[in-house]
Amino acid sequence: MRTFDLTPLLRSSIGFENLSRLAEFAARGDEGGGYPPYNIEKTGDNAYRIQMAVAGFAESELDITVQENTLIVTGKTAETENGDRQFLHRGIAKRAFERRFQLADVIKVTGANYEHGLLNIDLVREIPEEKKPRKVVIGGQSGPQVIEGKREAA
């Protein structure tokens, strides 16, 4: 297994504690073997969609969970297959799966729908008011000054 030393990057960075965890997650590779296949699409300035090909699964066999900053999509096959079905070829891989996606702190899942064998999960980037750029006012003897790239005289 490869290990990454992120110490040089983290010396002057604050709040990037998850960077080490994400690097380890990426180094592990694709544990699911690529099943089911998926797309990640940018649908707007702050909107995204994950589209998964889950042919053969019913809506009731799919589960979507958001836990901390991880989106977990699982598919479990219902044991309703009766023994009188005999396949000559089984090319539709309807096997149980779990697919995980790491989400940034500002990414929220807004909805999901299932149609034509595709599971669509909609996401949006919502930047909280406290994380948006803001002016910083410095109070001094000569009065307040606004910092916004350059100083303005009071």
TORZASE-467286 format. One record per residue (C-alpha): residue in one letter; z negated, x negated, y negated. Coordinates in Angstrom, 2 decimals, padded with zeros to 5 digits, always signed. Layout:
+------+---------+---------+---------+
! donu !      up !    east !   north !
+------+---------+---------+---------+
!    a !       Z !       X !       Y !
...
+------+---------+---------+---------+
% end
This chain:
+------+---------+---------+---------+
! donu !      up !    east !   north !
+------+---------+---------+---------+
!    m ! +000.00 ! +000.00 ! +000.00 !
!    r ! +000.80 ! -001.22 ! -003.46 !
!    t ! -001.89 ! -001.42 ! -006.08 !
!    f ! -001.30 ! -001.47 ! -009.79 !
!    d ! -003.55 ! -003.28 ! -012.24 !
!    l ! -003.51 ! -001.15 ! -015.35 !
!    t ! -006.22 ! -003.13 ! -017.11 !
!    p ! -003.85 ! -004.67 ! -019.73 !
!    l ! -002.60 ! -001.19 ! -020.67 !
!    l ! -006.04 ! +000.39 ! -020.81 !
!    r ! -007.71 ! -002.28 ! -023.00 !
!    s ! -006.56 ! -000.67 ! -026.22 !
!    s ! -006.15 ! +002.90 ! -024.99 !
!    i ! -008.68 ! +005.68 ! -025.21 !
!    g ! -008.55 ! +008.86 ! -023.15 !
!    f ! -006.08 ! +007.71 ! -020.50 !
!    e ! -008.52 ! +007.83 ! -017.59 !
!    n ! -006.08 ! +009.89 ! -015.53 !
!    l ! -003.36 ! +007.23 ! -015.78 !
!    s ! -004.83 ! +005.25 ! -012.90 !
!    r ! -005.07 ! +008.37 ! -010.73 !
!    l ! -001.48 ! +009.34 ! -011.53 !
!    a ! -000.22 ! +005.85 ! -010.66 !
!    e ! -001.96 ! +006.06 ! -007.28 !
!    f ! -000.49 ! +009.53 ! -006.71 !
!    a ! +003.01 ! +008.23 ! -007.47 !
!    a ! +002.56 ! +005.18 ! -005.23 !
!    r ! +001.68 ! +007.39 ! -002.24 !
!    g ! +005.18 ! +008.80 ! -002.33 !
!    d ! +006.36 ! +012.16 ! -001.14 !
!    e ! +003.93 ! +013.22 ! +001.56 !
!    g ! +005.70 ! +016.51 ! +002.19 !
!    g ! +008.90 ! +014.86 ! +003.36 !
!    g ! +010.93 ! +016.67 ! +000.72 !
!    y ! +010.26 ! +020.16 ! +002.07 !
!    p ! +010.76 ! +022.54 ! +000.47 !
!    p ! +013.31 ! +021.25 ! -002.03 !
!    y ! +012.65 ! +022.00 ! -005.69 !
!    n ! +014.00 ! +021.59 ! -009.22 !
!    i ! +012.08 ! +021.01 ! -012.43 !
!    e ! +013.97 ! +022.41 ! -015.40 !
!    k ! +013.30 ! +022.28 ! -019.13 !
!    t ! +014.06 ! +025.78 ! -020.39 !
!    g ! +013.02 ! +025.35 ! -024.05 !
!    d ! +011.25 ! +023.03 ! -026.47 !
!    n ! +007.87 ! +023.72 ! -024.86 !
!    a ! +008.91 ! +025.59 ! -021.71 !
!    y ! +009.56 ! +024.43 ! -018.16 !
!    r ! +010.38 ! +026.00 ! -014.79 !
!    i ! +009.76 ! +024.79 ! -011.27 !
!    q ! +012.22 ! +026.35 ! -008.86 !
!    m ! +011.54 ! +026.02 ! -005.13 !
!    a ! +013.90 ! +026.97 ! -002.29 !
!    v ! +011.67 ! +028.88 ! +000.12 !
!    a ! +014.24 ! +030.78 ! +002.17 !
!    g ! +012.76 ! +032.91 ! +004.91 !
!    f ! +009.31 ! +033.26 ! +003.32 !
!    a ! +008.04 ! +036.62 ! +002.16 !
!    e ! +006.18 ! +036.88 ! -001.15 !
!    s ! +002.96 ! +037.54 ! +000.75 !
!    e ! +003.31 ! +034.22 ! +002.59 !
!    l ! +003.37 ! +032.17 ! -000.64 !
!    d ! +000.32 ! +031.17 ! -002.66 !
!    i ! +000.18 ! +029.52 ! -006.10 !
!    t ! -003.08 ! +027.94 ! -007.28 !
!    v ! -003.92 ! +025.95 ! -010.41 !
!    q ! -006.95 ! +023.73 ! -009.95 !
!    e ! -007.91 ! +021.35 ! -012.75 !
!    n ! -004.58 ! +019.68 ! -013.63 !
!    t ! -002.90 ! +020.30 ! -010.29 !
!    l ! -000.50 ! +023.08 ! -009.41 !
!    i ! -000.59 ! +023.74 ! -005.67 !
!    v ! +002.11 ! +025.83 ! -003.98 !
!    t ! +001.54 ! +026.68 ! -000.32 !
!    g ! +003.60 ! +028.59 ! +002.19 !
!    k ! +002.12 ! +029.88 ! +005.41 !
!    t ! +004.24 ! +031.60 ! +008.00 !
!    a ! +002.94 ! +034.90 ! +009.28 !
!    e ! +002.47 ! +034.96 ! +013.02 !
!    t ! +004.59 ! +038.09 ! +013.42 !
!    e ! +007.33 ! +036.41 ! +015.42 !
!    n ! +007.54 ! +038.26 ! +018.70 !
!    g ! +008.42 ! +036.44 ! +021.89 !
!    d ! +011.63 ! +038.38 ! +022.56 !
!    r ! +013.57 ! +036.50 ! +019.84 !
!    q ! +015.65 ! +033.70 ! +021.27 !
!    f ! +017.25 ! +031.24 ! +018.87 !
!    l ! +020.33 ! +029.26 ! +019.86 !
!    h ! +020.06 ! +027.26 ! +016.64 !
!    r ! +017.22 ! +027.33 ! +014.12 !
!    g ! +018.45 ! +025.73 ! +010.91 !
!    i ! +016.18 ! +027.59 ! +008.47 !
!    a ! +013.02 ! +025.51 ! +008.44 !
!    k ! +010.36 ! +028.13 ! +007.95 !
!    r ! +007.39 ! +025.86 ! +008.41 !
!    a ! +004.09 ! +025.78 ! +006.57 !
!    f ! +004.01 ! +023.55 ! +003.49 !
!    e ! +001.87 ! +022.48 ! +000.59 !
!    r ! +003.51 ! +021.04 ! -002.53 !
!    r ! +001.42 ! +019.60 ! -005.39 !
!    f ! +002.45 ! +019.03 ! -009.01 !
!    q ! +000.34 ! +017.11 ! -011.53 !
!    l ! +000.16 ! +018.92 ! -014.87 !
!    a ! -000.72 ! +017.51 ! -018.27 !
!    d ! -003.78 ! +018.93 ! -020.03 !
!    v ! -001.57 ! +020.97 ! -022.36 !
!    i ! +000.66 ! +022.53 ! -019.66 !
!    k ! -000.22 ! +026.09 ! -018.64 !
!    v ! +001.30 ! +028.24 ! -015.88 !
!    t ! +002.52 ! +031.47 ! -017.46 !
!    g ! +004.00 ! +033.31 ! -014.51 !
!    a ! +005.96 ! +033.26 ! -011.28 !
!    n ! +008.60 ! +035.37 ! -009.59 !
!    y ! +010.40 ! +035.34 ! -006.26 !
!    e ! +013.98 ! +036.43 ! -005.75 !
!    h ! +016.87 ! +035.52 ! -003.48 !
!    g ! +014.80 ! +032.92 ! -001.58 !
!    l ! +013.82 ! +031.05 ! -004.77 !
!    l ! +010.30 ! +030.83 ! -006.14 !
!    n ! +010.32 ! +030.34 ! -009.92 !
!    i ! +007.14 ! +029.14 ! -011.64 !
!    d ! +007.18 ! +029.20 ! -015.43 !
!    l ! +005.16 ! +026.71 ! -017.45 !
!    v ! +004.58 ! +026.25 ! -021.15 !
!    r ! +003.19 ! +023.44 ! -023.25 !
!    e ! +000.39 ! +024.85 ! -025.41 !
!    i ! -001.10 ! +022.29 ! -027.74 !
!    p ! -004.55 ! +023.44 ! -028.87 !
!    e ! -005.20 ! +023.55 ! -032.59 !
!    e ! -007.69 ! +020.68 ! -032.33 !
!    k ! -005.01 ! +018.43 ! -030.75 !
!    k ! -002.29 ! +019.11 ! -033.33 !
!    p ! -001.69 ! +016.53 ! -036.08 !
!    r ! -003.94 ! +017.13 ! -039.05 !
!    k ! -004.75 ! +015.63 ! -042.42 !
!    v ! -007.82 ! +013.46 ! -042.75 !
!    v ! -009.64 ! +013.60 ! -046.08 !
!    i ! -011.70 ! +010.64 ! -047.21 !
!    g ! -014.39 ! +011.42 ! -049.73 !
!    g ! -015.14 ! +008.54 ! -052.09 !
!    q ! -016.29 ! +007.78 ! -055.62 !
!    s ! -012.84 ! +008.32 ! -057.04 !
!    g ! -012.50 ! +011.67 ! -055.26 !
!    p ! -010.92 ! +012.74 ! -052.01 !
!    q ! -007.72 ! +011.10 ! -050.77 !
!    v ! -005.38 ! +012.57 ! -048.18 !
!    i ! -004.09 ! +010.34 ! -045.44 !
!    e ! -000.73 ! +011.39 ! -044.09 !
!    g ! +001.24 ! +008.25 ! -043.50 !
!    k ! +000.51 ! +006.96 ! -047.02 !
!    r ! -002.33 ! +007.33 ! -049.50 !
!    e ! -002.17 ! +009.54 ! -052.50 !
!    a ! -004.13 ! +008.57 ! -055.59 !
!    a ! -006.80 ! +011.02 ! -056.70 !
+------+---------+---------+---------+
% end
